[in-house]
Amino acid sequence: MVSLERFQELLYGSASNLTEQNDYLRTLIINQTNKTFNFDSEIYQRHTTAETVLLITAYSLLGIVSILGNLLVCYVIFKNKRLYTPTNFFLANLAISDLLVTLLNVPFNIARNLLDEWPFGDFLCHLVNFSLILSVYVSTYTLTVIALDRHRVVVKPFTSRLSKTSSLLILLGIWLFAICLALPYGIYNTVEDVTFFVATVRRCRSRYPSVTYEQYLTILTIILQYCGPLTIIGIAYGRIVHTLWVRTHVGAVTECQQISQAKAKRKSIKLLITVVIVFAICWLPLNLYHVLTDFHPNVQVFHYNSRVFFACHWIAISSTCYNPFVYCWLNDSFRQEVVSRFRWCLHRFFRFYPFADLELFLMRCNCRKRYRQESMRSTTRSSLGSSGREVNIVKRDTGASNSTDREEAIQVFTNGVAPNSHGPFENEEMQDMLPSGVLVIQALISRDGSDDI
């Protein structure tokens, strides 16, 4: 009762100092409750109906697109043994990690916003945050490995190729390293009651041993999850762009072929630049948000501002929607596999839409591939055949793999678009890992001088 009278005196009486009122309120509530309360840095924000609808719609669209896109990537790769290459293992791992990011973010964030609290218990509080950080690290490091693999193939095409075993060991190392980095986020998370002036809610919160520990962890995360990978990806793709830009054409080509190769070169460079920009833009806002919440002197301006957080969070998670498109769908080989796998679905679509021409659609999917195959054959024979060696374009023949022990595969990179017709050799991975626009010509030169195809 005395406390209430004192509060009324401060509110309506002569005491008009806002600082004194705030100090008294803080002391009053902290002294009279055992529940956690932070008057300055926590603001109890109830979303309006419009904000709730916008948030649910945005996260739902993100989840649907990400799940469908990444499931499609996994399905196409795992259902086709011809695609069991080191590069496609990386792409499948990227799709799996992006699926985990989506599944561990979208449902829980929608529920948390609808309920304005964390209703899932202490175990899921630990597990969800640990799994989320784990999958983000795995996704980021997989993107980095893909960039390094592309760099190795394009800039140093004569180096030894990654074996399937090596690629799987690399992926195992990524997961183990990511687990170590994600452990603190799972250990120091807990559910606690947070008392606001108008309500008491349960929140899944991070409670670190000290503020300094939290700041060091934030710096380490930004370096290992954003700055470091972005630097490596940028340098790798920068060198690839430089290599493609200065690379000369092989042999005598027609004017039409030169135009086609120039267009493909520009497409490759734009795609590689897009990869770097998408990664940088998607993860920059969320990392800046964490820096501000941990290091800004006026923390309450930023901390626990759910509207700002969810905007930054949505942008970061949206990268899971772009990755299947940027890394897979723009690859000619992958796109052809999707068309062949879902041809029945296309027939149904064109049956319901009679104005669309299925044959024309399929022809457009294949005409560029066939044209560039013929262009590649003529260019290769005219440029390499004059050296006295018999040069053949590798054809898809399951029996050809028996001759790999005595044949040396020389990769000749020009500026066309990778054809879909290639051999079953281990360097079949090259076409799958390269962005659309980097032509891989396999000139098989037998060590004993034979003319085997």
C-alpha positions, -999 to 999 in steps of 0.1 A, spaced: 0 0 0 29 23 8 44 14 -25 12 23 -43 9 57 -25 46 64 -33 39 56 -69 9 80 -70 30 107 -54 56 103 -81 31 102 -109 7 130 -98 25 149 -71 53 174 -72 79 149 -83 80 154 -120 114 139 -126 110 111 -152 143 96 -141 132 93 -105 99 77 -116 117 51 -138 142 43 -110 114 38 -85 94 16 -108 125 -6 -116 133 -10 -79 97 -17 -69 92 -45 -94 126 -61 -90 123 -61 -52 87 -76 -52 91 -104 -77 115 -133 -82 109 -132 -119 133 -118 -145 126 -82 -154 145 -57 -175 126 -24 -177 149 -6 -201 160 -32 -227 128 -52 -230 97 -39 -246 66 -60 -246 54 -56 -282 21 -70 -293 18 -72 -331 -11 -56 -348 -34 -77 -370 -18 -64 -401 17 -71 -388 7 -106 -378 -8 -114 -413 23 -99 -430 47 -120 -409 28 -152 -413 24 -147 -451 61 -138 -455 74 -168 -435 49 -192 -451 59 -182 -487 95 -184 -477 90 -219 -462 70 -232 -492 95 -220 -518 125 -232 -498 111 -266 -490 99 -273 -526 132 -261 -541 155 -279 -519 135 -311 -519 136 -310 -557 174 -307 -557 177 -337 -533 152 -358 -553 169 -352 -587 204 -359 -573 196 -390 -552 173 -406 -578 199 -404 -606 231 -424 -599 248 -406 -628 247 -375 -607 266 -391 -578 296 -368 -582 315 -349 -556 301 -316 -567 265 -329 -566 272 -342 -531 281 -306 -521 249 -294 -537 228 -320 -520 244 -312 -486 236 -275 -493 200 -284 -500 198 -305 -468 212 -278 -446 189 -252 -462 160 -275 -455 170 -277 -418 173 -239 -416 138 -236 -430 122 -263 -409 138 -250 -377 129 -214 -383 96 -209 -400 73 -230 -378 88 -219 -345 89 -182 -355 53 -182 -366 42 -199 -334 62 -176 -312 47 -146 -328 12 -158 -327 15 -168 -290 38 -139 -280 59 -164 -260 79 -197 -261 55 -226 -254 77 -255 -265 96 -262 -233 133 -261 -222 145 -291 -243 133 -276 -276 147 -242 -265 182 -258 -264 177 -281 -294 161 -256 -318 188 -229 -313 216 -254 -315 202 -270 -346 196 -236 -362 231 -223 -358 245 -257 -368 225 -258 -401 235 -221 -408 272 -230 -404 269 -261 -426 251 -241 -453 277 -214 -452 307 -237 -453 292 -258 -481 288 -226 -502 325 -219 -494 336 -254 -505 316 -252 -537 334 -219 -545 368 -234 -538 359 -265 -559 348 -243 -588 380 -223 -585 401 -254 -586 384 -267 -618 384 -234 -637 416 -217 -626 437 -249 -623 420 -274 -646 448 -299 -647 450 -306 -609 438 -339 -596 400 -342 -591 382 -348 -559 371 -384 -554 337 -392 -540 354 -404 -508 373 -371 -504 341 -351 -509 323 -371 -483 351 -366 -458 350 -329 -465 313 -328 -457 319 -349 -425 345 -323 -414 321 -295 -421 294 -310 -399 318 -318 -371 333 -283 -371 298 -267 -373 287 -288 -343 316 -274 -322 308 -238 -332 271 -243 -325 274 -259 -290 275 -226 -270 242 -215 -285 226 -247 -273 242 -249 -239 235 -213 -228 199 -212 -239 171 -216 -214 134 -208 -208 126 -182 -182 97 -161 -171 100 -125 -181 78 -99 -163 68 -68 -182 47 -40 -167 16 -54 -184 23 -92 -186 45 -121 -177 56 -144 -205 79 -173 -210 108 -167 -233 136 -188 -248 167 -167 -239 204 -168 -241 221 -165 -207 259 -164 -211 284 -164 -182 292 -128 -187 286 -99 -211 322 -102 -223 317 -138 -232 286 -130 -252 305 -102 -271 334 -125 -279 310 -152 -291 293 -126 -314 326 -115 -329 337 -151 -334 304 -159 -351 305 -130 -374 341 -138 -385 335 -175 -389 300 -174 -404 300 -142 -425 333 -123 -429 356 -153 -434 334 -173 -458 324 -141 -478 361 -132 -482 369 -167 -495 339 -169 -518 346 -134 -532 383 -142 -539 375 -176 -555 348 -162 -578 369 -131 -585 397 -153 -598 372 -174 -618 358 -142 -634 393 -130 -642 402 -163 -658 371 -164 -679 376 -128 -690 411 -132 -702 407 -167 -716 410 -168 -754 389 -189 -777 401 -223 -788 407 -227 -826 391 -209 -854 354 -202 -847 328 -186 -868 314 -152 -860 282 -167 -848 301 -190 -824 321 -160 -811 289 -141 -804 275 -171 -786 306 -176 -765 307 -139 -756 271 -141 -744 279 -172 -724 309 -156 -708 289 -125 -698 262 -148 -683 288 -168 -663 304 -136 -649 270 -122 -640 260 -154 -623 292 -156 -602 288 -120 -592 252 -127 -582 263 -155 -560 286 -133 -540 261 -104 -538 232 -127 -527 253 -141 -499 265 -107 -487 231 -90 -488 212 -118 -471 234 -122 -441 246 -86 -436 214 -72 -418 212 -100 -392 249 -98 -384 247 -60 -380 217 -65 -357 236 -88 -334 265 -64 -333 243 -35 -323 224 -55 -297 257 -66 -280 279 -35 -284 258 -4 -287 260 17 -255 222 24 -257 212 -12 -260 175 -7 -253 172 11 -287 179 -22 -305 176 -51 -281 145 -73 -284 129 -51 -310 110 -79 -326 100 -60 -357 136 -52 -366 148 -87 -357 122 -105 -378 129 -83 -408 167 -90 -406 159 -127 -398 136 -131 -428 162 -116 -452 188 -140 -439 166 -171 -441 155 -162 -476 189 -173 -489 176 -208 -486 151 -200 -514 178 -185 -537 204 -213 -534 185 -240 -553 179 -216 -581 214 -200 -583 234 -232 -578 212 -258 -595 184 -246 -617 208 -223 -637 229 -254 -644 220 -269 -678 226 -305 -668 205 -302 -637 177 -284 -656 177 -312 -682 173 -338 -655 144 -319 -640 126 -317 -673 132 -354 -680 121 -365 -645 89 -344 -645 80 -348 -682 47 -364 -671 39 -333 -650 46 -311 -680 22 -331 -702 -5 -326 -675 2 -289 -674 0 -285 -712 -31 -306 -713 -49 -281 -691 -34 -252 -710 -40 -260 -747 -27 -227 -758 8 -237 -747 29 -260 -769 47 -288 -751 68 -297 -781 79 -262 -785 88 -260 -748 109 -292 -749 125 -281 -782 136 -248 -766 151 -268 -737 172 -289 -761 179 -267 -791 207 -247 -774 223 -278 -761 224 -295 -795 236 -264 -812 265 -260 -788 274 -297 -790 278 -293 -828 297 -260 -823 320 -277 -798 327 -306 -821 337 -284 -850 357 -261 -828 377 -288 -811 385 -308 -842 397 -277 -861 418 -265 -832 433 -297 -817 431 -320 -847 460 -302 -864 484 -313 -837 485 -348 -852 464 -363 -824 430 -378 -828 406 -357 -807 371 -370 -799 343 -356 -778 334 -380 -751 300 -395 -756 278 -409 -729 287 -446 -730 287 -468 -700 313 -490 -715 337 -461 -719 345 -460 -682 366 -492 -686 392 -473 -706 398 -446 -681 428 -464 -666 448 -459 -699 435 -426 -711 444 -391 -700 416 -366 -698 427 -331 -708 402 -303 -700 400 -275 -724 380 -246 -711 365 -221 -735 337 -197 -732 307 -216 -744 280 -233 -725 285 -267 -710 268 -294 -731 248 -320 -714 264 -348 -734 295 -359 -715 312 -391 -705 309 -411 -673 343 -401 -662 350 -387 -628 355 -352 -643 318 -353 -653 316 -334 -620 330 -304 -638 300 -296 -658 278 -300 -627 299 -277 -606 304 -250 -632 278 -223 -636 261 -223 -669 285 -206 -693 317 -225 -688 323 -250 -715 342 -282 -707 356 -301 -737 371 -335 -730 399 -342 -754 408 -378 -748 444 -385 -758 454 -421 -755 488 -427 -740 496 -454 -765 484 -433 -795 453 -453 -802 422 -436 -815 396 -450 -792 364 -431 -787 
